[in-house]
């Protein structure tokens, strides 16, 4: 018989649930919408990358796992067999004490974002997963293909009749130690590195397919050490994208200012309007953000930004424009931005907006300024790109 009941959650549990629903993207809170700029620049400079990526060899591990599944003389749901293979892979990488093991913290339990999920879009963008009928096949489609093949691929004695035709490019051979349970590492063999190098050096932005991406130029050029993707050394390699990289740097700085403004606004309202005792962590931090990023942020040209990334939601454009004006006028009173930031947040989060004059007080009640990340600039997935390229360069 069906039944129902009440479940009581602690305030910390409620805050965790709220963070999942807060419109966050790419691993960072995004109350105002700055991550739209982040995503569009990152997709342009570094096609196929994601903040979920850790190491480059996963781009081979995933198709190799599917190859193994297509050759197994066993039956069962493809999704379950895939999950077992990915859990085993995590365990083998953990044995080798590798960094960046997806599912390493969960092992031996499965993770909600396994490599086949995290890297699937990248496999298509990087030309490792081939289109079928003009479309990129989904994981579900590939699972269905394997499931159908499974029913007819083996005779009564379990002998293979035919292999499933997998939509992958001609891959380098699997390593000799691929089958087993011993330690496995992320080191690329020479043939693997050559294959991935070929896939990278012709990568082009989807919005400009005639143009080599920054990722392609980095893969084909010399190794560079830089803390940001808009550092001078990378701009030199980027050639005609150098100016766009500089603008991306200015946009990253403006986002840092905007994030600092948002946190300071919530902190101020919680204390002054709601009467909740609140420390001034973010209000104290905002002058430091302005000192570090204010000059670069003020250099951003909003029309040029829109030309780079395309049309933005009106509320985001208004927030960016107003923040630039506020900077140019001396950045004195943060409350001067309350209205425009309220409109931007309400446009994204409606009744969950903390700056809302209607529902904001209740949303601010459980807001913990100590848990709210300090303002920082957009990174455009640069740490991920550095890791992937580092694996490629290490094999050169």
Secondary structure, 3 states (H helix, E strand, C coil): CCCCCCCCCCHHHHHHHHHHCCCCECCECCCCCCHHHHHHHHHHHCCCCCCCCCCCCHHHHHHHHHHHHHHCCCCCCHHHHHHHHHHHHHHHHHHCCCCCCCCCCCCCCCCCCCHHHHCHHHHHHCCCECEECCEECCHHHHHHHHHHHHHHCECCCCCECCCCCCCECCCCCCCCCCCCCCCCCCCCCHHHHHHHHHHHCCCECCCCCCCECHHHHHHHCCCCCCCCCCCHHHHHHHHHHHHHHHHHHHHHHHHHHHHHHHHHHHHHHHHHCCCCCCCCHHHHHHHHHHHHHHHHHHCCCHHHHHHHHCCCCHHHHHHHHHHHHHHHCCCCCHHHHHHHHHHHHHHHHHHHCCCCCCCHHHHHHCCCCCCCCCCCCCCCCHHHHHHHHHHHHHCC
